[in-house]
Amino acid sequence: EGVLPADTRTIDIMRDEAVHLSHMIEDLRTLSLADAGELSLNLSPVEPGQLLERSATAHQPAAQAAGIELAVELEPGLPAALHLDSERMIQVLGNLLDNALLYTPHGGRVVLSARPAGNGMEIRVRDSGPGIPPAELGLVFERMYRSDKSRQRNAGGSGLGLAIAKSIVETHGGTIRAESSLGDGTTVIVTLPGEAADATHEA
């Protein structure tokens, strides 16, 4: 209607904003289902190594573009398979890797690893970023939480990624926490039980 120039740059900006809003709506929907105890899981046997490799492969282009090494480390003794919702767990690992890559500087390193934990497993996402102040560490999984402004980049996230990760992990009967030291990076630790939570299956 002549309000904005109909050139490629303007259309690209509008498209990006529409995609961002669509993602935010879906994120809010996921959290609302979790709040109502209605976040359903489609459980099936998932091989841990494949889960991590799939997540890392999807994030390698972004890591390479940012000049960051992204590595996968698997310790011996992992379960042959865990009953998980693979797509939900890919979402969890994707959110954690997005966050790790966001705060890791050029030339840094992000490691996605797994180790046995009882009859389940522990997944770690470790970055070499600036770390999180102790006073903020307990807040990182809260909705819309943004860490110190000096550590942010203009990446356009919804601010809901870690809160969604927490909801999905807890629906699986697992736990999630963060460890960090200023100047020494951050590690997010997900522990998943050998037996999945009694969750509603999707039709």
Disulfide bonds with the S-S distance in Angstrom:
none
